[in-house]
């Protein structure tokens, strides 16, 4: 009997020199997720830098510039697995000028690891990363207090940091977090529990990553099916795309947005096989009982919990582009599979947003969008702004209804 192994997407964040890359390297190394040639390359690079032991941070600092400077610049994605779960890891930079990179890495994550140096405690960048995790509604947050070996593995040092972070968590939008004391350099509580901290009764980091619930939001949220393609088979139309949340079943009454037309599902195909039901995040094609004018960018929903249809979009944003965003700018809004023209009406009182700025925005769109609050659905409550002149991504937005 086969057992389905699920996947956890998680992101790491931390201030400069908190040991984040070393933590990720230790996680990969101790879980035996490093190939022999990768380890050999790290050992070679470490010797060239005058280090006797392999610098595990080099397993994630993959760009040449990162290795030369000893810093993390870009988001590095790593894939590994244990017998219990598959993982997609987004290792994000710690420098304040790379906040936009953390937003990119954490936007699809179900868990964020925020690293803190046990000697320095909670610093401004820790609070900034916690604010981003709260803004992006990351379902689970781990506070990894690193370098416990450098404070004598003292419980009191750990508890002080946890108490300090907890004082900021609520106001930063974090509903809760799981604190874990670790030493990435020594391997304490990363993959295996540490004998040096017998006062800690919780799981090691990898244990927690293997056990934390995943996919809960997508399964429990209302059914949302953005149409990506319309396929024709004679007179029959198949509407194809990814079911981003909830479930659809043959016989369900559905509504097409933004037209508001209703119909009934008469068929569902998953990978070319007819099914009675589909569940997020499956890619499916759907057939309706009636000939409706449905096209790419429309959204099919089931049930009475429908999205808000509006031309006024209010959102929290992170500006990603080097060019500033100003009141009066004309932009394109890409929401799921739909792209519409819009104008920036307000920036929360600011004249402009510059790169890495977090702020508030009000947009007026040329056509209505079917939106959910980002707190309800991270997929249908998110959008990006695009420069209509060159197609460059400008801003990431999280809808607030």
Secondary structure, 3 states (H helix, E strand, C coil): CCCCCCEEEEEEEECCCCCHHHHHHHHHHHCCCCCHHHHHHHHHHHHHCCCCCCCHHHHCCCCHHHHHHCCCCCCEEEEEECCCCEEEEEECCCCHHHHHHHHHHHCCCCEEEEEEECCCCCCHHHHHHHHHHHHCCCCEEEEEEECHHHHCCCHHHHHHHHHHHHHHHCCCCCCCCEEEECECCCCECCCECCHHHCCCCCCCHHHHHHHCCCCHHHHHCCCEEECCEEEEECCEEEEEEEEEECEEECCCEEEEECCCCEEEEEEEEECCEEECEEECCCEEEEEECCCCCCCCCCEEEECCCCCEEEEEEEEEEEECCCCCEECCCEEEEEECCEEEEEEEEECCCCCEECCCCEEEEEEEEEEEEEECCCCCCCCCCEEEEECCCCCCEEEEEEECC
